[in-house]
Amino acid sequence: MAVKIRLARGGAKKRPHYSIVVADSRMPRDGRFLEKLGTYNPLLAKDSEDRVKLDMERVQHWLDQGAQPTDRILRFLEAAGARGATTRANMKKAEPGKKAKARAAEKAAKAEAATAE
């Protein structure tokens, strides 16, 4: 059975509140889970102690059993010091494509040639 440590959403519309749970990966997001490990309230300030609450002893138990944390949970664990920092892919979405770079280089060359004359 593939077990994941993930978020289960609760709360009202536009007022999210998440439970950090251990669940079978085949179960729905808000469906059946094995154990509740903590809570996450994204509406609180980032420096608030109540924003993320985790039972680290149980989290470590499930990690030892082979449970895989999701990306968001992995960030919580890194912030808590339970896991070492991992490198993430920097997607460079703001970087222009090849054609745009070529056009910019061509435009710069024309501007340089105009100023040289």
Secondary structure, 3 states (H helix, E strand, C coil): CCEEEEEEEEEECCEEEEEEEEEECCCCCCCCCCEEEEEECCCCCCCCCCCEEECHHHHHHHHHCCCEECHHHHHHHHHHCCCCCCCCCCCCCCCCCHHHHHHHHHHHHHHHHHHHC
